[in-house]
Amino acid sequence: MKISRIAQLGAVAAVAALTLAGCAANEGGGGGNASGAPASDLSGEVAGGGASSQEVAVQTWTAGFQTANPDVTITYDPAGSGAGRESFQAGAFAFAGSDRAFTPEEIEAGPFDGCVEGTGIVELPTYISPIAVIFNIEGVDSLNLDPATLAGLFAGTITTWNDPAIVALNPDVTLPDTAVTPVHRADDSGTTENFTDYLYQAAGDVWTEEPDGVWPLQSGEAAQGTSGVVAAVAGGNGTVGYADASRAAEEGLSTAAIQVGDEFVSYTPEAAAAVVDESPFEEGRADGDLAIALDRTTEVAGVYPIVLISYMIGCQQYVDESVTPVVQAFFEYIASSEGQQAAAEAAGSAPISDSLRDQINDAIALIGQE
């Protein structure tokens, strides 16, 4: 169980949070009134951008939020996590979507030009999704892979699909001698950082490169963004890649089950959410910075360990105060049961748990506080 790092704020902050939440609800941030008619005084244009993994979810959240708040315009540029963080730091975006949180070192170094100097940021784990291992091998629809074999495919130590390591894990599958073509992201990507973090934690003897958003090897084929990786895998033969599971499902690509303990686990939203609930918050973070330290090596039954948590990131205090109520209300909608269910239906993501929602809402309540 995660222990809230907001708890120490005490009764005064709790009252403030309730007041802010009530105001946002009256403004329609939670999605409008019971009749479905807009009930909002919010207005303005707010720009964000970042992770392409959560693009479909953000489109869904934006549509729902703007329906309830017709005088608000939200734009989102799915340029990738790295680009989103950089643009947010430069003040070009009021919020960023990122498949990893800022590191403590990055936060300390700053600057965050859109945030009031000396104030912090909020990082909210609002999008949880499996990262699917996708492949395209003529005549093969499913595969089982253990961590070492998966790492070997991307490290270049396994070069054909009938390699003994793959055959041993798939005795009932006829595997060709087709060459392995690993496909990775060309851009700085949180999906890449999560994927390499899994390889580093679970297959350290084979994968020795530390986690990074930039692909660390020269081998393989590079493709821009999630859509580029999916297209490259779909258009080849013998290709293997990694992508947000919702995009893999859209294209009908074959996916691998991953060994966890003594079983092979296929990705599902529920299995992805399970590993998040098994993982603690990172230590040493400020209030409102809800970065989660994913445990990729857990052997708990039914857990799928190759998962990304995509964060919504904003300022605790904005230089441009006019964006504060819009960003706060938008984040509230994203974290709401309604918003999470809408994303699950549209993007196949895993709705956050009620306990995590409570802590996210505590963090959102910090926005605008002095």
C-alpha angles and dihedrals in degrees: 000000000000117000113221114247087201094064095090092064088083135198097324093060091044091056090047091050092052091049093050093045091051092050092049091050090052088051092054098252090137093059111282134287130312093267091057092243117132113263105179141123092187118119139165144076121277125184127204138159147166135099115061089198092075096039094113091047092049091049088053094047091047093051093049094045095047091048088059092038106038095174092059125087119197119187126188127190110202092207094139136275096277093050090046094053092046093050091047091051090050091052094244091117125045089208137012135211112215135173088217135033122248110269117245088248092054091049092050092048093048142127110189102186096189093052126078107261113261095022126107138236132244120230114192124191096217102143120058120179140156118246105228122216100224127194141173115207119156109248096008120103104169140022140185116219132181122210096261094049093047090050090049091055092056097035091056097241091113108056107167131046094234091060110143092243092059093041091053091056094045108039094159095051124088103224122196127221089245115145117256114242110189115202121204137174117278093202131066099276137181088207088060091048091052092046094049089045089058092048091047094049099039103032104027094148090061101027110049099163114108118239113281138163089226113071105252101208134070095216126093133031123302124216132181117249131334092297091053093053092047091049093047093051093044092049097050140062119233091017125144128184146149128247143154104288095235091063092047090053092050091058095042092235123168115255135198128237112229126221114246113174107317097338138070111235125202117209120266131158089247093053090049093050090050094062090050091054089050092054130081131228115263113263124241097033125138124248109284093025101109101179112163124215102220116216102219095176099058116131096199109141116260097016120133106206103193096083137137128214111205115203133211106219127196143151123272086217124018126213086218099055092190091076094053099086093043095050091044094050092044091052090048090054092048091053095043123104088247094052094045093049091049090053091047091054095045102036106019093241124151115254113237118251121258092248092053090046090056091054092045091052090051088054093047088053088064091066109106095012117129 
